[in-house]
Amino acid sequence: MRDINQVDLRLIDTTILLVFLGAMRHRQATAVAREMGLTQPAVSHALKRLRNLYGDALFLRRAHGLEPTALAHELEPKVRRIVRLISETLEGAEEFSPDTAATTLKIGAFDYELTGIIPKLVAELRTASPNINVHAFPLQNREALEAMVQGQIDLSIGYFDFPPNRETAFVAEELYSEHYVLAGRRDHPLFSQGLTLNAVAQVHHLLISPYGPNRNLVDHALHLQGLKRNIQTVVPSLFAALSIIENSDFVVTLPSRVAQGNAHRFDIVYAPLPIDGGSFQLHAVRHIRDASNPLHIWLLEKLRKIVSG
């Protein structure tokens, strides 16, 4: 048989593969022609192409008909598998069933989503579809979009600092809008009185930022009053911040859902900021090629259920 690297795959088409399987089944060229609606010369031509392609006679002419060679017997299950796969592509995608689906969902999610959404999603999937696994990647914004373009992740959950729907390669769905609150340990004296800008400026602050110190609307409001936050510690993650404020005099500005969901676990309290601290929208973003993917549609339904609960 010829080295497969030297075979021009363009010479292969489904007709000669079906002729091959017909010849293996009937062992008669006339029977193959009748079954496939071809002329006998067309069947003979297809068999000739197969012989040239594989460098083997494949079928020996005998008085009783065609006798397959050893190579023909070796090729039969492989050719049958190829034809079956081609047939499956024409039948369309299999109907998605969460009970039987077995796959790994690759999701881009950063600190906020890893803290508040991914744990709930994993718990939900353990019940609804135990054979679907989750692999979360710490990606956000442009990094997450690029990973979707490259097929490295299926979906990204998070805040995007630009309108993702303007990116024609993506489909974005807003899950909810989030705002900020101020949090501290349960017996922190700041929370026993009404919060004011002066009081907020006087306490020790912890800042959550994976990229170092930055300013937000709270800082801007304090600056207009000639005040500023006394930031003494910067940590990159929400859980690190929650662990610190539980056992210190630090306060921290948190998304409200994070504060609410972790108040009992970390024994903290929280209160509205004395100014509008701003808000952000959380989106679930998919690549446009997956807009009709039944698995992704089902996943979005689960995310809506999780964030609305």
Secondary structure, DSSP 4 states (H G I P E B T S, - for coil): ---GGG--GGG--HHHHHHHHHHHHH--HHHHHHHHT--HHHHHHHHHHHHHHHTS--EEEETTEEEE-HHHHHHHHHHHHHHHHHHHHHH-PPPP-TTT--EEEEEEE-HHHHHHTHHHHHHHHHHH-TTEEEEEE---HHHHHHHHHTTS-SEEEE--SS-GGGSTTEEEEEEEEEEEEEEEETT-GGGGS---HHHHHHSEEEEE-TTS----HHHHHHHHTT---EEEEEESSHHHHHHHHHTSS-EEEEEHHHHHHHTTTTTEEEEE-SS---EEEEEEEEEGGGTT-HHHHHHHHHHHHHHH-
